Amino acid sequence: MSNVQRFSAINTKAMSLEGRLLKKKDYDNLILQKNVVDFISYLKNQTAYKEVLETVDVNNYRVEEVEVILRRHMVKQYKKLTHYLTGHYKKLFNVVLKRFEIEDIKLYLRAIMRNEDLSDIEDLIICSDMDYMKLSGSKNLEDFIERLKGKDYYRLLKPYLEEEPNKRLFYMEMVLDRLYFNELSNETAKLDTEDRIILGEFLGINKDLLNLQWIYRGIKFYKDSPEELVNYALLGGHKLNYAKIKALCYSKNEDELIAKMIDSQYGFLFDNKETLEIFMERRMQRYLYFLLLKFRRQEKLNIIGSMVYIHLLEYETRDIISIIEAIKYKMEPEVITK
């Protein structure tokens, strides 16, 4: 199938949906809102989120409710694009959607570890393709994992029932993330050459950044052994191959890790020690955001058009939720924009 046949319709749809995203003036206005009620009112009355937030009563709402609605909207928009795809391209987009299912499973795992009522989780579910009523009936962690039998999650999570409790949740979340990235890499490898190269670069850089975050936190906060750090690193990075990852994992402390990376392509993560821990996640996301815009400028008729949209929508959703939280806690506009 030619690229014209494969991407013309989906890229047109993606561009149409992208036109509904927030503009700079919207962000400028949103961060100036005095409270969350005014913030939600602006979204409902001045942006394309009017229909999305139609059921939200600004005088009687919960922030968590708004967050779930926004995330469900994001999944709905993703699913709209999958209808335009076939073959390995459709499978790739379905893997992207699987990430939200994985996030839902993490919600259950965290609730179980905290001995919370699982029936409350159903209101927070983002992706509705699993039998969540069945999962909500779980009596404990072992029962929950048994109810996942028949899915990949079962074989991955079951061995960690024997893990020491203080590390169990962390390891389970890491192995779920690895499942997602492995499946994403496998499907990317099946694409046509041009799409495989451009998407492979983006995916590889994403892995590099996540590995650096994982290794830094593992060394500084969790005091993980080098072997643990290596075992849970994501393979197939863009600049950081297995040998480089291993060398980073064997850094004696975070200062040695920073010294190894400061002059690299990813040195921006470590160049301000005072704000390193606070803004590492944000710097990672901004780097990926501008990388996508770079791909957009180079765009031909390929997969990147639709991929740019789904990532921009995700970044927008995160931004909206972050601003809501900032306004809720009375943060000043100049702090919000950092």
N, C-alpha and C positions, 0 to 999 in steps of 0.2 A: 504494500500500500504506500502511495506517495505521501509526502508530508502535507501537501495541499489537502488531500483527502482526509488524512488523520487529524490534522490540527486546525484547519480553517474554522470549523464550527465551534470547537471547544475554546479556542483563543478568542473568538468573537464574543462568546458568552462570558469568558473570564474578564475581558475588557469592559463589558457592560456591567458586570458585578463590581469590578474595581472602581468604576465611576461613582458607585454609591458609598465608597469609603469616606471617612472623615477627611476634611481638608485642614490645612494649617490654621485657618481662621477658627475652625471648630475647636481645635486643641487650645488655641489662645483663649477662647471664650470659656471653655470647660474648666481650665485650671483657675479661672477667676471666680468661679461660682462659690458662694459663701457657705453652702451646705449641700448635703447629698440630695435633698429634695429639689433644689434648684438645678443641680447637675442632671438629675434624671429628667426633669422637666425640659431642660435644653435639648437633651438627646431625643425626647419624644416629639418636641415641637419644631426643632430646627434642623434635624438630620434625617437620614434614611432609616434610623432606628425606630421611627414612629410605630410601624407595624410590629416590629420585634418586641417592643416594650408595651404593647397595647394593653396587656392584662395587668400591668403594674400600676397600682394605686399609689401615687406619690405621697399621699397622706397616711398610707397604711402599708408599709413594705418592710422587707428585710433585705439587707445588703446581699446576703447569701442567695436569696431568691433571684436578684438581679444578675448576679454572677452566673448562676446556672442557666438562666434564660439566654444570656449572651453566649455562653459556651455551646448550648444546644443549637443556637442559630448558626454558629460557626460550623458545626457538624452538618447541619442541613445544607448549607451552601456548598460544602465539600461534595456532598452526595449529588447535588445538582450536576456537578461536572463529570461525575463518573458515568453518567448516562451517555456521554458523547464519546466514550472510549471503548475499545475492544482489546482482546488478547492480553499481552503482558502489560500494556499501558493501563488497562483497567485493573489488573491485579496489583500493579504498583500503587494506584490510588486507594485500593481497598486496604493495602498494608498501612498507608498513611492514616486511614480511618481506624485501623486496629489500635493505634496508639491511644485513642480516647477510651476504647474498651479496657486497655491496660491501666489507664488512669483510674477508671472505675473500680477495677480489681484492687488497686492500691488503696482506694478509699475504704473498701471492706477490710483489708488487712490491717490498716491503721485503727479502724474502729474496734476490731476484734482484740488487738493488742491493748487497747485502752478500756476494754470491757464495756463498750458503749452499745446502746440498743441499735441493732442492725436495721430495724424497720425505718429508722430515720434516714438511712443512706439512700433509700429509693428516691427521695425527693432531690437528691444531689446528683443522680445519675446523668451522665452526658450522652452516652451512646446506648441506645435501647435494643441492641441486637442479641442480648443474652437474656436468660431466664433469671431476672433479678429477684423475683419473688422467691424462687427456689433458694438462691444464695442468701437471702435475708432470713431464711429459716434456720441457718446454721447455728449449732449450739456452741461451737468452739472452733479453734483454728483447724484442727484435724478434720472436723466435720465439713468445714468450708472447702477445704482442699479436695475432699472426697466428692463434693458436689460439682467440682470442676472436671471430674473424670470424663475422658473422651476428648478433652482439649489439650493443647500443648502446655497450658499453664499447669496442669496436674502433674505431669512428669518433671517439670522444672521446679515446682514449689515443694513437692512432697519430701525430697531429701533434707530440706531445711527444717523439718519438724524436729530433727535431732540436734539442731544448732542451739547454742546457748542463747537464752531469751534476749539478752541485751543487744545482740547483734542480728537476731533472726530477721526482723523487719527490714533492716538495712540491706542484708544479703538478698532477701526476696525481691525487693524493689530493684536492685542492681541486675539480677538475673532476668527480670521482666524487661528492663530497658535493653539488655543485650539481645533478647529475643527479637524485639522490635527492630533494632538496627541491623541484625543479621538478616532478617527477612527483607528489609528495605534494600540492603546491599545485594542480596540474591536476585531480587526483581530488577534492580537497576542494571545488573550485569546482563540481563536478557534483552535490553532495549537496543534499538538501532545505534550505530556507532556514534553519531553526533550527540544524541540524547544521553547515551551512556557516559560520554566524556564530560559533558557539562554538568549533568546531575551527579556524576561520580565525584567531581571536584567539590561541589557544594556539600555533599554528604561526608566526604573525607575531612573537609575543614571543620564541619560540625563535630565529627568524632574527635578531632584533635583538640578542640576547645573543651569538650566535655571531659576528655581524659586529663587535660591540664587542671581543670577544676577539681576533678576527683582525686588526682595525685596530691595537689596542694592541700586540700582539706584532709585527706587521709594522713598525710605527714604531720600537719600542724595540729589538727583537732582530735583525730581518732587514734593517732599513734599506731596505725596499721603497719604490719610488717611489709617489707618490700615484696615478698611473695604474694601476699594478699592483694597489694596494689596492682601487681602485674596480672594476676588471675582475673581481676574484674575490669581491666581496661578493655576498651573497644578496639578491635583489630580493624585494619584497613583504613587508617588515617591518610590524609593528603600529604603532610610533611613529616609526620611522626610515625615511622615504621616500628616494628616490634623491638628492634635493637635499641632505638632511641627511647621508646617508652620504658624499656627495662632499665636503661641508664638513669632516666629521670626518677623511676621508682626507688632506686637505690641511693638517692640523695640522702645525706646524713640528716638534713633538716630543711625547713622551708627556705632559708637563706641560700643554701647551696642550689636548691631547685630554681630559685629566682635568678641566681647568677648564671645558670645554664641557659635560661630562656630569655633574659632581658634584651639581648641583641638579635633575637630571632624575629620572624614574621609575627609572632604572638607576644612580643615583648610588651605590648600595650596593656596586657592583663596585669602586669606586675610593676609598672613604672611609677606607681604612686602607692607607697606602702601604707600611708594613712587611710586611704579609702579602698584599698585592695579588697578586703573582705566584704565591705558594704556594697561595692559596685561591680564586683566581678561578673555576676550574672547579667547585669545590665550591659556591661561592656561586650560580653559575648553576643548578646542579642543584637546590639547595635552593629557590631561587626558583620554579622550574618545579614542584617537588614540592608546595609550598604553594599554588601556583596551581591545581593539579589538585584539591587538597582543597577549595579554594574552589568550584570548579565542581561538585564532588560535593555540597556543601551546597545548591547551587542546582538540583540535578539533577531533571529531569523524565524522562519516558520517551524518551530520545534516545541518541545515539551515545556520550555522555560516559561512561556506566557502564562499557562495555567498554574505552574508551580509558584511563580512570583505572586499570583493573586492569593493562593491559599496560605502562603506564608505571611503576606502583608495583612490579611484578615486576622491571622493568629496574633501577630504583633499588635494590631489595633485592639483586639479583644483584651490582651494583657495590659495595654496602656490604659484602657478605660477602667479596668478593674483596679489597677495601681492608683489611678487618680481618685477613684471613689474612696479607696482606703486612706489616701493622703488627706483628702478633704474631711473625711470622717474623723481623723485625728488632728484636725486643725493645722495642718502643715502649711507653711507659706508658699505662694506660687513659685518663687525663685528656687525653693528647695525641691518642689515637685518636678521642675524641668531639668534637674541635674541628670 
